Amino acid sequence: MPPIPKLLLATAALLAFGLTAQAAAPKAGEGTPIKVTPAMRGAGQASSGVKLLTPPPATGTEAKPVPAWSGPLPYPIVIADRRNNRLIEIAPDKRVVWEFASPDLGIYRGNDDVFFSPDGNSLMVNEEDNYDIHIIDYAAREITWSYGEPDTKGTGPGQFNYPDDAHLLADGTVVTADIRNCRIMFIDRDKVELKEQWGQPGTCKHDPPRFLDLPNGVTPLANGDMLITEIPGSWITRITRAGKIVWSMPAPHVRYPSDAYPTHDGQVIVADYSKPGRVVIFDPATKKVTWEYSEKSGEGMLDHPSLALELPNGNVVLNDDLRHRVLVIDRKTKKIVWQYGETDKPGHAPGLLFSPDGMDIDVYHDWKAALGVK
């Protein structure tokens, strides 16, 4: 193992669990400790208890995915099950196939979003109210890299103030939205240092990329552009890696935008983190809504959905956070055609979730073959 650079304050706790940690150490006195409440700890070190198989290797890519399953959900999904403090992967037949439970609540708590690395071998995780981000080795189910000071907010080296939506790029750069510091951060994974930022802590206003107003989403696009989501004004902005604005507009029909994502035809899908919530697809070229899901009451109503993605078959998968479920919506009928988690019932046993807040689609690992599904 190469020498570990500047260490996170929680390194000792990590190493006690056989993990490695790489993160910038904040200077003394720069951060502000936060109060950790029982609600933030959730269910603690929760696990489904399912006996797990050895994961298949990453043989697929986003461009060339592994074979799809039949049915409304064509691939397994990894869910950031926030208040269970775990990542859990659910197959289309609802089997638990992979899980990463918190090894230590002091350094891993409240995982908010999760996204695969481009090669499928790692998972990038952010923890908003634990003020840190991590890289998880998928095969080993171990933390291999961290940045941020747990339970401490700040603007100093190695510090965040509510980090959201972290991604590991192919060149080794980690990009994340640091919401309350009103910036997008580009972090060199190997040097473990900030190499660039858009926005400026202490100045929160919509004037990208110079200034940003509470950005809660940053999504890398295939050509290297970034899709930025800002909460006030529901602004969605596409920016080149060189910092040039391609387009910028408020998301139509959305009160609280959460994590805008591209669709396969170049449109944008975004969840409205509200009650009742909704999912909107709009065309930035025409600025018009082309698809929308919104129910005001009943089983179909959404309560603070935080992320919606278009599936390869055209259906929409989303987190319905405060109803403790992940849903697949048929694009044509606008009906719920698949669900994991019992509506309004939090838990961590098989079939249950507790405030699922993020997810990604596993097109990398052939669980269909590993499980003998035809």
N, C-alpha and C positions, 0 to 999 in steps of 0.2 A: 504494500500500500504506500503511495507517495506521501511525503510529509504533509501533515495537516496544518494549514495556515492559521491565521488568527482565530481563536476559538470562541465559540458562544459561551456565555456564562453558564449554560446548562450542560457543558461538555461532560462533566463528571457523571451527571445523571445518565447521559446518553451511553457513555462507555460502560457504565454499570450493567447496561442491557446488551452489551456486545455490539453497539452501533457506532458509526462514525459521524462526526459533525464537522462542518466547514462553514464558518460564518464570521462576519466582521464583528469584533468585540467593541462595544460602545465605550466611549470615554466616561470615566466616573462622573456622576452627577448630572449627566445630560438627559437621562430618561426620567419618566414619572411612573412609578408603580401604580397599577390599577387594582381595584378591589375585585377579587374573584368571588362571585356569588354562587350559591348552590345551583341556581338555574343554569349558569354558564358551565358548570361541571356536568350537568345532565345526568345520564345514567352511569357515569364513571367509566371504568374499563370494561365496556360491554362487548359481548361476543355472542354470535348465534349458537355456538357450541357444535356446529356441524364439522365432521371430519373432512378435511380438505385433501384433494388430490394434488399431485405435483403439477404445477401449471405447464401447459404446452409452451414451446418456444414461440417467440414472435416471428412469424413467417409472413404476415400480411403487412400491407401499408395502407394509408388512406387512399392512395391511387389504385392499388391492387389488393383489395381486402381478401381475407380468407372466405371460404364458402359461406353463404348466408343460410340462415334457418328459414323455414316456411312460417307463415303466420304474420301477425301484425307487427311484431318486434323481430327484425331480421338478425340482430346480433345481441350478445350479452352487453350489459351496461354496468360500469363501475359507478357506485353511488357514494357521495360524501354524506354519510349519515351523521349529521352534525352533532346532535345531542347524545348520540351513542358513542361519539368520539372514535369513529371507525370508518374505514372504507370497506365496502362490501360489493361483490360482483354477483349479479343475478342473471342467470341464463333466460332465454325466452320461455323455457318451460317452468321458470320460477325456482329452479334449483340454485342454492348458494354454491358457487364454484370457487370463490376466492374471497379472502377477508384479511384485513389488517386492523387489528384492534390496538388501541393506544398502549404503548409499552410503559408509559409514564405520563400521568396527567400534568406533571410539572413542565414537560416540554412538548407534549402533543395533546391538544384538547380543542374541540370545536372545529374540526375540519369543515371548511366552508365550500370550496370548489375543488374539483380534481380533473386533471387533463393529462392524457398520455403524451409522452415525448414523441417526436416524429418517428423514432424507430420502434416504439411500442415496448421498450425495455424498462422504462421508468414512468412514474406518475408524479406530477407536480401538484402540490397541495398548498393552499393558503389557509390560515387560521385568523380570521378577522379579530375576534376578541381575545386571542392569545398573542397577537401581534408578531407572528412569525410565519415563515413559509418553509416547506420541506420538499426534498426529492426522495421518493420511495422506490427502492429496487423491487420490481414486480416479482421476479423469480424468487428472490431471497426474502421478500416481505420485511425489509429493513429500511430504516432511515439512513441515507448515505450523504445527505447534505442539508444544511439548515442555514437560514439567514433571519436575523431578528432576535430581539430579546424577549423571551416569554413574559407575558403579563406586565410589560413595561412599554409605554408609548413614548415617542420622541422623534426628533428630526436629525439626530446625530448619526455617525457611521454605524451601520448595522441596525438601525431602528426604523420602525414604522409607526403609523397611527391609523390602524384599521386596514391592513392589506387585503386586497381582493383580487380574484381572477389572475392567478399566476400561470405562466406558460414557460416551458423550456423549449427554446428554439434550436434548430439544427446546428447552428454555429456555436452552441454552448451558452448563449445569452439567456438569462432569465428575465422576463418582462412581467411586471406586476403593477396593478393600480393601487396606489397608496391613498385611500379615499380622503381621509381627514387632513392629510398633508397636501391634498389637491395637486397630486403629481402622478405621472407615469414613470416608473423606474426601470432602467435597463442595467442589469447587474451581470458582471462577468463571473460566471460560475467558477472558473478555475482560479482566478485571482481573488475572488470573493470581495469584490469592490464595485461601487457604483461607477459606471462609466458614462452614463448619460441620463438626463431626465427631461421630461416635458412637464411644464408647470412649476410652481414655486411654493413651498410651504409658507403659509401666512398670507398668501394672496389667492383667494378663491373667486374666480370669475371666468366666464366663458370667453376666451380669446385664444383658442388653440393654435399652435402647440405652446405658445409662450406662457399662457395661464390656462388652468382648468378649474372647473367648479364641481367639487365632490365627484371625481371619476370613480365609478364602481365597476367598470368593465374595460378590459383591453383584450381584443381578439386578433391574433395574427392571421393574415390572409395568405393565400397561396403565393402571391407575387411579392410578399414582404411588407405590404401595407398593413396598417393597424386600424381596427375599428374600435373607436373610443365611445364609451357611454358615460354621460354626465347626468346626475340626478336632477338638479334644478333646471327647469325648462325642457326636460326630456331630450336633451341634445344627443344625437348620434353623429359622429364625425369620422370620415375616412381620411387617414393621413399617410403619406408615403413614409418610408423609413428615413428619408432625408428631411422630413418635417414639413412637406408641402401638403396643403389641404386639397383633397380630391373633391369632396363634397361635405356639406354640413347642414343638418336640418333637425327640427324636433320630430321625434317619433309620433306619428299621428295616433290619436285615440289612447295614448298612454300617459298615465299620471306619474308613475314611478318606474322608469325604465330599468331593467335588470339584464345586463349581459347580452347585448346585441350580437347576433351571429349571422354569417352569410348563409343563404340557401344555394342550392346547386345551380339555379338559373340567374344568380347575381343579385337577387333581392336580399332583404334583411328580415330576420325573425327576431322578435324581442318579447320578453315577458313583462307584464305590468305587475309589479310587486305591490299589490293592493288587495283589498277585500270589498266586493268581489273582484278577483283578478281576471286577467285576460291574456291572450296571446295574439300578437298582431304580426302579419307579414306585409311589408310595404316595399314599393319599388322606388328607390331613391332617384331614378331618372324622371319619373312622373310625379313623385311625392304623394302617391295614392296608395291606399290600403287595398291589397289584392286578396287577403284572407284574414279572417278574425274568428277567434273563439271566445265567447263570453256568456256565462250563465249567471243569473242574479241570485239563484237560490237552488236548493235541492242537492242531489248527489253530484251533479255536474258542476256546481259552483266551485271556483278556485279560491283558495285563501292564501294570499301572498306567494304566488308562484315565482321562483327566482331564476329559472333557466329553462329555455325551450330550444330544442334542436330539431332540424329536419332530418328524418331518417332516410337511408338510401332508397326505400320504397315509397317515399313521399309522405308517409305519416309523420306526425309530430309527437316527440317524446318530451315530457316536462316534469320538473319537480313541483309538487304542490305542497310547499313546505309545512304550513300549519295545519294541513289535513293529514299529514304524515304518510304521504303516498307518492309514487311515481306513476305517471299515466302515459298511455299512448292514445292519441286522438286520431281517428280516421279523417284524413284531409277532406274527403268528399262529403261524408255524412255528418261530420262534426260530433261523432259519438265516441265515448270511451270504449276502446276495444281491447285494452290490456291494462292491468293495474297490479302493482306490487305495494304491499302495505295495506292495512285495514283503515278505511276512512275514519278519521278522528280518533284513532286508537294508537297512541305511541307505545313502542315496545322494542325489544331487541331479539326476541326469539325468531326462528324462521318464519317468514311471512310478515314481519313487522318492521317498521322504521320509526325514527324519532327525529322529526324536523330535518328531512333530507334536503340538503341545500345546494348540491352540485352533482354533476354526473358527466360521464363521457362514454362514447360508444366504442366497444372493443372489437375493432375490425382486424386486430393484430394477431390474436391467439385463437387457434382453431379448437375451441371448446366443443364444437359439434362433433368432430372426429374423436376427441379425447373422451367424450361421454358416450360414444357409440350411437349417436343420433343419426338417423337416415333421413 
